């Protein structure tokens, strides 16, 4: 594999925030979807040695940390989120020594390392579940999971009408007639977090990885561990939500999502994290809505929670402002730093999503192969670039998903026969799933996998991706990659944690403008017409500025600009 030269390692001080501020409050964290980042051994699947070989790209980009999706031993029924052994690396992805080498190399380059923890469920190949399946109903082995007798005269009906996030019933029947709960795939049985062995084992798992040098955790489905299992189980009716994961009216009383009891678990984890020096960090994947999500970042709980309200906001100035205001207010209410994210391995890449006409159903668009409606490539590029500057200008922490720094769009035309996501399988083709955002990223202009590895990748790459590769963009000053590098470099001086003040632009609707407490001004034009460029020295623009008939510089539609007040 052709690996670019490593940048000069940053000094150790780069691993800490300014003036002793915790690093996670202002960090830029780069998500590595391990199976699609870099393949070292030619099996078509990304792995830990491959990821280690490409960490220099992330350090050169200017990120502060990496978040690795699960690399643990797994049958891969859900891309590694079905874990059979939390204390070992899957042989297809490397070894435990490879994981330790990755942490060491990341630290050498000045990068922190966050790893995924999946506490809601295990794989059905986990030793505990193998034991449970082989044991009798009512046994101690089954008590670690959620087994119940079925309804009906012969127990042949599920214990409740609960639905899986991936589609279909959330209950699977065993050979002896009992049923077990799986909120995701049948290969992912849910744990019973009221069981003391479950709590003790996960504390041990956290220590296992902390003792190997990781700097924190991303908590998968952090809002889903606690369940109300009071008999009789409550049916939820036909209006159950799949796409947003959280059930309607999740105010702490939903039987499956965002229950108040989950916070006791998280407090215990925070106590554990604080025993390490320096203290380690954790971010919640919590789809709890609005005021409920902030509960996960109270001072004695987790440090951050993903801001999915921002991810789901439409490309419209007033809507974006409402989400930013509510997000900042919620974070400040508990003394947390806000987080901002546009894409991840579970959603349509924002380069494509933000270009969809208002009201478009992303799943219907995916099922059409991206043809209904067709996207304008110019709008895709302009909005992706502008969104990057908005994301990186705001106070707090920013999460980047691999490939967004290359402007990668969703691969919406993957043929049915290559799709692997259980969402596709469980929905019987009604939902195309998440494979389109997981296509292995391009590093080189040529080769069987565009530098991803020695052989063809596990998902096919589009024909136009050579020109989107790291190699093609690295020396192009106008590329998306160059824009991200410049923005992250400027962010170190003018961004990070803090606050913002809204500016009222003279140009009216469609414009979002704010000043950071560092002096940085960000102006975003989401409207349909160009608007005057504010006074100040331009630091960076997502697209070329234009000149109107009167000779004034203007900001075109779908463009963001960073400025500093003029010193003259």
ChimeraX attribute file (.defattr): number of C-alpha atoms within 10 A of each C-alpha:
attribute: neighborCount
match mode: 1-to-1
recipient: residues
	/A:1	16
	/A:2	11
	/A:3	14
	/A:4	14
	/A:5	11
	/A:6	15
	/A:7	14
	/A:8	12
	/A:9	17
	/A:10	14
	/A:11	10
	/A:12	12
	/A:13	10
	/A:14	15
	/A:15	19
	/A:16	18
	/A:17	16
	/A:18	13
	/A:19	6
	/A:20	8
	/A:21	11
	/A:22	17
	/A:23	21
	/A:24	29
	/A:25	22
	/A:26	26
	/A:27	23
	/A:28	25
	/A:29	24
	/A:30	27
	/A:31	23
	/A:32	24
	/A:33	25
	/A:34	26
	/A:35	26
	/A:36	24
	/A:37	26
	/A:38	32
	/A:39	29
	/A:40	22
	/A:41	18
	/A:42	16
	/A:43	15
	/A:44	22
	/A:45	24
	/A:46	26
	/A:47	27
	/A:48	29
	/A:49	21
	/A:50	26
	/A:51	24
	/A:52	20
	/A:53	20
	/A:54	20
	/A:55	22
	/A:56	22
	/A:57	17
	/A:58	24
	/A:59	22
	/A:60	17
	/A:61	21
	/A:62	23
	/A:63	23
	/A:64	25
	/A:65	26
	/A:66	26
	/A:67	23
	/A:68	19
	/A:69	22
	/A:70	25
	/A:71	29
	/A:72	27
	/A:73	25
	/A:74	26
	/A:75	18
	/A:76	17
	/A:77	18
	/A:78	18
	/A:79	18
	/A:80	20
	/A:81	25
	/A:82	27
	/A:83	30
	/A:84	23
	/A:85	17
	/A:86	23
	/A:87	15
	/A:88	17
	/A:89	20
	/A:90	23
	/A:91	13
	/A:92	17
	/A:93	25
	/A:94	21
	/A:95	19
	/A:96	18
	/A:97	13
	/A:98	18
	/A:99	23
	/A:100	16
	/A:101	15
	/A:102	21
	/A:103	22
	/A:104	19
	/A:105	16
	/A:106	22
	/A:107	20
	/A:108	15
	/A:109	25
	/A:110	23
	/A:111	28
	/A:112	26
	/A:113	22
	/A:114	25
	/A:115	22
	/A:116	19
	/A:117	23
	/A:118	22
	/A:119	20
	/A:120	22
	/A:121	27
	/A:122	25
	/A:123	27
	/A:124	23
	/A:125	19
	/A:126	22
	/A:127	13
	/A:128	16
	/A:129	22
	/A:130	14
	/A:131	15
	/A:132	21
	/A:133	19
	/A:134	13
	/A:135	14
	/A:136	13
	/A:137	18
	/A:138	11
	/A:139	12
	/A:140	12
	/A:141	17
	/A:142	23
	/A:143	17
	/A:144	20
	/A:145	24
	/A:146	18
	/A:147	25
	/A:148	22
	/A:149	17
	/A:150	19
	/A:151	13
	/A:152	10
	/A:153	7
	/A:154	9
	/A:155	15
	/A:156	14
	/A:157	15
	/A:158	21
	/A:159	25
	/A:160	19
	/A:161	18
	/A:162	23
	/A:163	22
	/A:164	22
	/A:165	22
	/A:166	24
	/A:167	21
	/A:168	16
	/A:169	20
	/A:170	24
	/A:171	28
	/A:172	18
	/A:173	19
	/A:174	11
	/A:175	8
	/A:176	11
	/A:177	14
	/A:178	20
	/A:179	24
	/A:180	24
	/A:181	28
	/A:182	26
	/A:183	24
	/A:184	26
	/A:185	28
	/A:186	22
	/A:187	20
	/A:188	24
	/A:189	27
	/A:190	28
	/A:191	26
	/A:192	23
	/A:193	21
	/A:194	16
	/A:195	12
	/A:196	10
	/A:197	13
	/A:198	17
	/A:199	17
	/A:200	10
	/A:201	12
	/A:202	16
	/A:203	15
	/A:204	13
	/A:205	15
	/A:206	19
	/A:207	16
	/A:208	14
	/A:209	18
	/A:210	17
	/A:211	11
	/A:212	13
	/A:213	17
	/A:214	23
	/A:215	26
	/A:216	24
	/A:217	24
	/A:218	22
	/A:219	21
	/A:220	21
	/A:221	19
	/A:222	26
	/A:223	27
	/A:224	24
	/A:225	24
	/A:226	23
	/A:227	22
	/A:228	14
	/A:229	13
	/A:230	8
	/A:231	7
	/A:232	8
	/A:233	14
	/A:234	15
	/A:235	12
	/A:236	15
	/A:237	10
	/A:238	9
	/A:239	8
	/A:240	17
	/A:241	13
	/A:242	13
	/A:243	11
	/A:244	13
	/A:245	20
	/A:246	21
	/A:247	20
	/A:248	14
	/A:249	10
	/A:250	16
	/A:251	15
	/A:252	15
	/A:253	13
	/A:254	18
	/A:255	20
	/A:256	20
	/A:257	27
	/A:258	30
	/A:259	21
	/A:260	17
	/A:261	16
	/A:262	19
	/A:263	22
	/A:264	12
	/A:265	17
	/A:266	21
	/A:267	17
	/A:268	14
	/A:269	19
	/A:270	19
	/A:271	14
	/A:272	15
	/A:273	23
	/A:274	13
	/A:275	10
	/A:276	13
	/A:277	7
	/A:278	11
	/A:279	14
	/A:280	22
	/A:281	21
	/A:282	25
	/A:283	23
	/A:284	23
	/A:285	20
	/A:286	25
	/A:287	23
	/A:288	29
	/A:289	18
	/A:290	15
	/A:291	13
	/A:292	18
	/A:293	24
	/A:294	25
	/A:295	20
	/A:296	26
	/A:297	25
	/A:298	18
	/A:299	13
	/A:300	17
	/A:301	21
	/A:302	25
	/A:303	23
	/A:304	27
	/A:305	27
	/A:306	23
	/A:307	27
	/A:308	23
	/A:309	20
	/A:310	21
	/A:311	19
	/A:312	17
	/A:313	17
	/A:314	19
	/A:315	20
	/A:316	19
	/A:317	18
	/A:318	15
	/A:319	15
	/A:320	18
	/A:321	18
	/A:322	12
	/A:323	20
	/A:324	19
	/A:325	13
	/A:326	15
	/A:327	23
	/A:328	19
	/A:329	16
	/A:330	21
	/A:331	22
	/A:332	14
	/A:333	12
	/A:334	15
	/A:335	13
	/A:336	21
	/A:337	24
	/A:338	28
	/A:339	28
	/A:340	25
	/A:341	22
	/A:342	27
	/A:343	23
	/A:344	21
	/A:345	18
	/A:346	12
	/A:347	20
	/A:348	25
	/A:349	25
	/A:350	27
	/A:351	25
	/A:352	24
	/A:353	26
	/A:354	24
	/A:355	21
	/A:356	23
	/A:357	13
	/A:358	10
	/A:359	7
	/A:360	12
	/A:361	11
	/A:362	17
	/A:363	17
	/A:364	16
	/A:365	18
	/A:366	23
	/A:367	19
	/A:368	15
	/A:369	17
	/A:370	20
	/A:371	13
	/A:372	13
	/A:373	14
	/A:374	13
	/A:375	15
	/A:376	11
	/A:377	12
	/A:378	10
	/A:379	17
	/A:380	21
	/A:381	21
	/A:382	22
	/A:383	25
	/A:384	29
	/A:385	27
	/A:386	22
	/A:387	21
	/A:388	24
	/A:389	25
	/A:390	21
	/A:391	19
	/A:392	24
	/A:393	27
	/A:394	27
	/A:395	24
	/A:396	25
	/A:397	24
	/A:398	26
	/A:399	24
	/A:400	23
	/A:401	21
	/A:402	25
	/A:403	26
	/A:404	23
	/A:405	24
	/A:406	26
	/A:407	24
	/A:408	24
	/A:409	21
	/A:410	22
	/A:411	21
	/A:412	22
	/A:413	14
	/A:414	21
	/A:415	10
	/A:416	11
	/A:417	6
	/A:418	11
	/A:419	19
	/A:420	19
	/A:421	19
	/A:422	22
	/A:423	23
	/A:424	19
	/A:425	17
	/A:426	20
	/A:427	15
	/A:428	12
	/A:429	13
	/A:430	14
	/A:431	20
	/A:432	27
	/A:433	24
	/A:434	25
	/A:435	23
	/A:436	25
	/A:437	25
	/A:438	25
	/A:439	24
	/A:440	30
	/A:441	26
	/A:442	29
	/A:443	31
	/A:444	22
	/A:445	18
	/A:446	14
	/A:447	15
	/A:448	14
	/A:449	26
	/A:450	23
	/A:451	26
	/A:452	28
	/A:453	26
	/A:454	18
	/A:455	18
	/A:456	20
	/A:457	25
	/A:458	19
	/A:459	20
	/A:460	16
	/A:461	20
	/A:462	13
	/A:463	7
	/A:464	9
	/A:465	20
	/A:466	21
	/A:467	16
	/A:468	23
	/A:469	23
	/A:470	25
	/A:471	18
	/A:472	18
	/A:473	21
	/A:474	16
	/A:475	11
	/A:476	12
	/A:477	11
	/A:478	13
	/A:479	19
	/A:480	25
	/A:481	25
	/A:482	18
	/A:483	23
	/A:484	22
	/A:485	19
	/A:486	16
	/A:487	24
	/A:488	22
	/A:489	16
	/A:490	18
	/A:491	20
	/A:492	14
	/A:493	10
	/A:494	20
	/A:495	24
	/A:496	26
	/A:497	24
	/A:498	15
	/A:499	17
	/A:500	20
	/A:501	11
	/A:502	14
	/A:503	14
	/A:504	12
	/A:505	17
	/A:506	10
	/A:507	15
	/A:508	10
	/A:509	15
	/A:510	20
	/A:511	25
	/A:512	24
	/A:513	22
	/A:514	22
	/A:515	21
	/A:516	21
	/A:517	15
	/A:518	15
	/A:519	14
	/A:520	22
	/A:521	26
	/A:522	25
	/A:523	25
	/A:524	27
	/A:525	26
	/A:526	22
	/A:527	20
	/A:528	11
	/A:529	13
	/A:530	21
	/A:531	23
	/A:532	17
	/A:533	20
	/A:534	20
	/A:535	10
	/A:536	15
	/A:537	14
	/A:538	15
	/A:539	14
	/A:540	17
	/A:541	21
	/A:542	27
	/A:543	20
	/A:544	13
	/A:545	16
	/A:546	15
	/A:547	14
	/A:548	12
	/A:549	6
	/A:550	6
	/A:551	8
	/A:552	11
	/A:553	16
	/A:554	17
	/A:555	25
	/A:556	23
	/A:557	22
	/A:558	27
	/A:559	26
	/A:560	29
	/A:561	25
	/A:562	25
	/A:563	20
	/A:564	18
	/A:565	14
	/A:566	9
	/A:567	6
	/A:568	5
